[in-house]
Amino acid sequence: MRTTVGIIGAGPAGLLLARLLHRAGVDCVVLETRDRAYVERRQRAGILEQGSADVLRECGAGDRLDREGLIHRGFELRFEGEAHRVDLPSRTGGRTVTIYPQTEVVKDLIALQLGGGPPLLFDTRVVAVEKADGEQPLIRFVRGGQGGRHGREGTLECEYVAGCDGSYGASRRALPASAVTMHARTYPYSWLGILADVPPSSDELLLAGHERGFALHSMRSPTVSRLYLQVPNGTDPRDWPDDRVWDELDVRLAAGNWRLRRGPVLAKSVNGLRSQVIEPMRYGRLLLAGDAAHIVPPSAAKGLNLAFGDVVTMARAFTHWHRTGSTALLDRYSDNCLRRVWQAQFFSHELTTMLHAAPGADAYDRAMQLTWLRRVTGPTAAAAELAENYAGAPLV
């Protein structure tokens, strides 16, 4: 097999890149380890910045988004039993965010791809990326069988490879340790998350910085709620029966006469928080995007949106090269992306630190957090900066 750009990974980043390249007339092939059913039910983020929603509309994937997405014009920060609403349009020139689960984004992009886009090969495990530093990279894969483990071997020759396969994928493994620098941080707490069959208790997101720990009230749809609690690293979700989860959410999210609706818990899990950045985001003719290049803690909901920013930048560079023969934008790809990546890392770290109770924190630490929270909820430049970073920058 031969193509111009070999895309590894059929998550939102890989699928959006394929769509953008197809519309620009650049040949590509997408390889995905899992089968279609697994990919379409893989639960991840649910908040689209204005720029991310706009790029989906621009590439033809906005119909269901516009019908079913929940537009949010703000969110609440809660602390000391009080609720402080952050209005986005008034502080960002009209920008909003949209609640639309990543599973639905993926379904929309897959439907477009299979309805006339470039090849999308499920159940195809990439074994290696070879000659990434040469003029003709080679992707070795195994197709079929159980997750591509007992199938047919094959190769895909390309001019460039786009690594959109996450932090544990073949793209990362293809990077020589001497060619890149890994910046990493593991946070000293985790999130216990539940998916509940109950309508949201608020029309907008609620983020609470309680002295007992962070809490988040979110939603997946008008009938399904998503909620999180800060817990110690190593927590076993079995130690948190449903009633205990709801009771703790009640305490941490409390504000005025507001009441939390309870319902059947559909799923429960514990996930750690970490940050990573790979520099540079390119090695030879292998370009990284999304989680393959960087990971942010979920507090600011930047992961999916950063990935979209990467592939929009990458698609512009490939299109420019395809039409002019110039590699100027490809050569600047990493630098252009990393400015945005580090800004998102900074904001995600700031929001995480401001809202979570650090192990061993004392009264001084708590007073500093409360001062920080009052600054970003008052009539200050810090409040405007919070709204701008939360809403994100335009992509199209």
Protein Blocks (a to p, Z undefined) as FASTA:
>chain_A
ZZfbdcehjafklmmmmmmmmmnopacddddfbafklmmmmccdfbdcfklmmmmmmnop
ammmmmmpccdfbdcddeehiacdddfklmnoopacddddfklmmmmmmmmmmnopacdd
ehiacfbdchklmmbdcddddeehjehlamccdddddfbdcdfebjkbmklmmpcfklpc
cdddddfbdcdddddddddfbfbdcddddfkbccddddfbfkbccddddddehiafklmc
fklmmmmmmmmmggcjbccdddddfbdcdddddddddddfbehjaccehjlloccdfklo
pmmmmmmmmmmmmmmmmmmmmmnopaklmmmmmmmmmmmmmmmmmmmmmmmmmmpccehi
afklmmmmmmmmmmmmmccfklmmmmmmmnopafZZ
